[in-house]
Amino acid sequence: MAYTVLARRYRSQDFDSVVGQEAVAKTLKNAIETDRVAHAYLFCGTRGVGKTSMARIFAKALNGGSPEIDALIMQGRDTDVIEIDAASNTGVDNVRELIANAAYRPMRGRHKIYIIDEVHMLSTNAFNALLKTMEEPPEHVKFILCTTDTHKVPATITSRCQRFDFRNIPTSKIAEHLREVVTKEELSAEPELLHAVAKLGNGSMRDALSLLDRLMASGDKKLTVHLLQELLGLPDRELVGTLLDRVADGDAGAALTAADALLARGNSIDQMIDAILERLRDLMILAACGKETTLVDLSVESRAEEAARAKRFDAAGVVHMIALCESVQHAAKRSSSPRALLDALVVRLALTEKLADVTAVVTGARAVSDAQRSPEPAGAGGKKR
């Protein structure tokens, strides 16, 4: 049998299993239970956050009943639940065909449900043709429109829908779901690996599962961070940590050696600075807010490690380092000698604390000198003593 990718194999099958969209699921369930189902819905959100899965689950709750029908709906193959990809059916003729078929009652379910994915891709004429049907739809017709670009959907369409915004899924929830998938696949994975994959998903469960699929294709029984770094060409996390430790030591030479080791692994200068920026941001937040802050997205092990490292940095100093990295990153893209700029950046980062100390000494010396030059205060009665 053909292999089925994880994103399809572990697709949510009911309201309770849609990860990260509990509020939307609860509202739709209540709408069905209280018989307050609208004729049109608009599901908005970035890719891979559960819009189409939720649409199918909602359609199943409205039209399902038997295992056979439920399975067909979830596969997108039911005759009464019609799925349309607006990206490849953008024209007005496609919508006119939809409207003509909408007049016929469903074959076996209570409703004829149209799920239009990427609805923002419809042409202006297609939207205009759809509008009339959405204003006065047949009583047996329901529309579920899904989009990743809400602002491209005409206001006349949006105003006739109940809108639901699907948020990006938190990294912790993606990691938890990935852990369950790995267990079901009879594999093992480092906790740090699962967290890294979840974070790279950027709020999208589908993207995270697709990346996990690529890792599993390696054939390894245990998935590791090292495997992820090799697969994606990411900077080695331990080497970046070593670089920051040498920066904290003020050891420019050792910091340059760590930077060279990262380059030797095939990482680009842009990738390196991105990795440094991400780590500096975590250090800044931990230094300013403490170890328990929710503003950093780290696993338990990494949080403890970075919290200890953050104690070696001053929040104000890290802010300066971030500004330096951003400036050099832009300059390196236009420079004919980006390596020289990178090396200069590493040295400046390592000397940041020393330069701050010199500035403090100079500022203090100026303050003392100014105080010595100022006239003595007048005594009682305004006369000098």
N, C-alpha and C positions, 0 to 999 in steps of 0.2 A: 504493500500500500504506500501511496505517496505520503511524504512527511508533512505534517501540519504544524505550522509555526506556533510558538508559545502564545503569541497575542491572540490567535484564534482558538487554540485549544483551551486556554484558561479565560476565555471571555465570560464576563458576568452573565448569569442566567436568571437572576431575580433582583428585585430592588435592594435587598439586604446585602448582596454581594458586590454592588458597585462601589468601588473604593474611593473615598474622598468626596462623594457627592450625596451625603446623607440628607441634607436639607431638601435637595431637589427630589430625592426618592420619597421622602416623607410626605411632601406636598402632593406629589402625583398619586401616591397611595390613598391619601385622604380624599382627593378629588374623586377617585373611583368609588370609594366607600360611601361618600355622601352624595353621589350622583351629580357632581358638579363638574363634569368633564367638558372643557371648552371645545370649539370646533377647530381651533388652530393653535399650535404651539411653536415657539421659536427657541431652539436650544443654541446657546452661544458659548464659545470657549475655544481654547487652542486645541491643536490636534492631540488625539490620544488620551483625552480626559474622560471619555465615556459617553459622548453625545449620542452616537449611533447605537451603542449598546443599550442606553437608557430608552431610546426611541423604540427599539425592538421589544424591550421588556415591557414598556408601556403598552405597545400594540398587543403583546401576548396577554397582558392583564385584561385588555378590552375585548379581545377576540378569541383568545385561547380556550382550551377546555379539555382537549385530548392530547396525550403525549405526542401523537403524530403531528397535529396542527402546531403545537408549541414548538416542536423541533423545526418545522418548516419556517415558522416566523423567525426564529432565532438564526436560521441560515439565510434569511432574506429571500425565500423561495415560495412563500405562500401566495395564493391567488388573490386573496383579499387584502393583503398587506403589500403594497407595491412600493418598491424602493427605486428611486431615480437618482442617478448621479448627474447633478446639474453641470458638472465640469465637462461632461461629454454630451450633454443634451441641453445645450444653451438656447436653441432657437425657439421662435414662437410656434412653429409647427409641432414641436415636441409637447409644448404646453397645451396646445389645442387638442392634441390627441388625448392627453390626460383628462382635459375637461370633458371631452365627448364620452370617455369611458366612465367618468364619475357619475354620470346620470344613471348607470345601471346599478342595481342593488347588489350587495355582496352575495357570493355564492353559498357560503355556509356560516359566516360569522355575523355578528350584529352590525359591524361597521366595515366600510371600505376605507382603509387607512393609507394615506400617501406619505411616505418618508422621503423628503427631498434633501439629499446631502449636498453640501457646498452650494446652498441656494443662491449665495451672492454672485455665482458665476452666470446666472441667467441674464439674457439680454434685456434691454429696456422694454422692447416689445413683448417679450415673454412675460416679464413682470406685469405689464399692463393687461395681458390676456388672463393671467392668473388672478389678478385683483378682483375681477367681477365675481368669479366663483367663490373667492374667499369672503366677499361681502355677504353673499347670500348662498351658502353651500347647501346642497341637499342634506337632509337630516341624518342620513346614514354615512356621511363623509367626514373624515377627520384628517387634518394636515399636521404633520410634524416636520418643521423646517430646521435644518442643522447648518450652522455656518461658523467659520473661523474668522470672518471679517464682517462684523455686525454693521459697521458704518457703511458698507456697500449695499446693504439691504434697504430699499426705499422705505421712507417713513410711512407711506401708505400701506405697505405690507406689514411692517412692524406693529403698527397701531391696531391691526386686526388679529394679533396673536397674543397669547400669554407668553411672556418672555421669561426664560430661565437662564441664568448665567452660571456656567460650569467653571469652578475655580481650578487653578492648577493644583495637582495632588501633592500634599506635603511629602517631603523626602522620606520621613520616618514611616509613613503609611505605604509608600512604594516599596521600601526596603523590607517591611514586614510581609508584604504580599510576595516579593521575590523569594524570601526565605521559605514560604509555604510551597512555592513552585519548585524550588530546588529539592525540597524534601520529597515531594511527590514524584520528581524525576529520579529519585534514589541517588542523588549526588550530594556532595558537601561543598561548602563555600566559606571562606573567611568572612567574619562579620564586617570587616573593613571593606571587603570586595563588594558585598551587597549594598553597603551604604554608598560606595563610590559609584556603582552602576545606577542606583536610585537618583543620586545627585546629578549624574550626567543626563538622566532622563528629562531634566528641567521641567518637572511637573507633569510629564506625559507618561502614563503607565505603558502605553504601546511602545514608545521609544525605548523605555527601560527594558521591557520584555524582548524587544528586537535585539538589543545589545547583549542581553543574557543569552539569547539564542546563538549569537556569534561566538560567545565564550564557550558554550556547550559544544559547539561544532569542533572545538579543539580536540575533543575526545578525552580530556583529563577528567578523572573522577572527583578531584578537588579543585575548585575554582579559586584562584588567588589574585591578589592585587598585582603581583608581578606579571601574571598572564594578561591582565587588563592593560597594563602599561605597555607590554610588548605588542599587543594587538592594535592599540590605538596610537602608539608612539608618544605616550604621555611622559612628561618629566618624572623621574623617579622621586617619590614622595620623601623617602629617607634622605636622598641627596639634597633636596631642597631644604629639608630640616637641618642638615649639616651646614649648608650655606648660611642659613639664618643664625645658627649657633655661632659660627665664626664671625658673623656680623656683630652679634651681641658681645663677643669677646673683643671686638675691635681689631681683629687679626685680618688685615687686608690681604696678606699673602695666602693664608689658608682659605679665605673666602674666594679668592681668584682660582685656587686649585679646585674647589668644589664646583665652581661655575664651569671650569674647563671639563670636569668629569661629566657634567650634564650635556655639554655640547658634544662630547665624544660618543655619547649614546645616540646621537643623531637628532637631538632636539633642536628646533630652530630657536633663534634669539627671541622671536615673538612669543613662542610657546613658553620659554623660560621666564620671560618677564611677566606673562600672564599668571604662571604658577606662583611666582614670588608675590605678585599683587594679591592673589587670592589668599595666600598664607598671611601676608601682612594685614589684610583686612580682618582676618580672624584674630590675630594678635592684638590689634587695636581695640576690637570690641571686648575681648577678654580682659585686657588691661584696664579698660574704662568701666566695664559692667560686672566683672567677676566671672568665676567659673560656671555658675549656674544659669547664666543668661540664655534666653531662647533665641537670641539674635544671630547665633552662629549655628550652622547646620553640620554637626560633627557626630561621629559615633562615640560611644562611651570611652573607648580606648584613646581615640584621637583627641577627645576633649581634655582628658587628663594630661596628655602629653603637651598639648598646645597651651593649656593653662599654666603649666610649669614653665614653659618657654616664655610666656607673656610676662611673667614676673621679672624677666631680665630686660624688658623694654619699658620705655615711658610712652604713654599714649600720644603725647604731643610729638615725640620723636618719630613715632611710627607714621603719624599723619604726614610729616615732612618726607619720610621715605617713600610713601605712596605717591606723593606729588613728584618726587624725583623719577620714580619708575614710569609714571605716565608720560612725563616729558621726554624721557629717553626713548620710550617705546615709539612715540610719534616720530622723533628725530631719526631713529634707526631705520625706519621704513624708507626714508628719503636719502639716507647717507650712503656713500660709496664705501665707507669703512664702519659698518655696523658693529663689528667685533670690538673695535677700539672704544666705541660708545658704551658697549656692554661692560667692558672691563673697567672703564672710568666710573660707571654706575656702581659696580660692586665695591670699588675702593671708596667711593663717596658714602655708600651705605655703611661700610665698616668704620668710617671716620666720623659718622654723624654725631655720636655721643661725645667724641673728643672735641669736635668743632663746637658743640653746644657748651661744653665746659669752658673752652677758650672764650666764647662769647660772653658767658656769665662772668668770667674773671675780668674781661675788658669792661663790661658794663658796670661791675662793682667798683673797679678802679676809677672809672669816670665819676661815679657817684661820690666817692670819697674825695676826689680832687675838687669837684664842684662845691662840696660842703666846706672844704678848707678855704676856698677862695671867697665864699660868701661872708659878708660883714657880721661881726658879733652882734647878737641881739642887744637892744638898748636895755638898760637897767630900769629901776623904778623911777618914775618921773620923766622917762624918755631920755635920760642921760647915760652915756657910756660909762662903765666902771673903769 
